Amino acid sequence: MKKILITGIVASGKTTLAKRLSKKINVPWYELDSIVHHQTSTGRYKRTAEEQIDVLMEIDKNGTWIFEGTDRESYQCLYQIADTIIFLDTPLWKRRIRILTRFLKQKLGIEKCHYKPDFLMLKMMYKWTRDFEQNRSSFETKLKLYNDKLIRLSNDLNFP
């Protein structure tokens, strides 16, 4: 049974790794942002924390999964449930470049996204990155609780 949680801050490479790993080990992957912000025919809305947990537990019934996303209070249970936690600790300079590159690709229509790629969103991504770095010690403290199942990747995704 494989239950893998891939976490990291904006532009750390979570989706890229989840896609590659999913294909390699034949396990379905899910974007946690899509669980939090559900897309319907009438638009996108934010699920409540309880609704998010319900969706996660329904997926968990399948026995194998890869979830990828930033650290959110609403799905802390995944840290306990996961067999493996992968923390993508990509260097700050690289994340900053990726945020800008992603924004430009989205504005040019080269890359799709589930949100409106405007300057406010660009500003928020840099804010979330700054907030993460300022609060890194509390995140690191939480990760220590799961050292026995933690893999930390801090460079490019040359994942086998």
Buried (B, 14 or more C-beta within 10 A) or exposed (E): EBBBBBBBBBBBBBBBBBEBBBEEEEBEBBBBBEBBBBEEEEEEEEBEEEBBBEBBEEBBEEEBBBBBBBBBEBBEEBBEBBEBBBBBBBEEEBBBEBBBEBBEBBEEEEEEEEEEBEEEBBEEBBEBBEEBEEEEEEBEEEBEEBEEBBEEBEEEBEEE
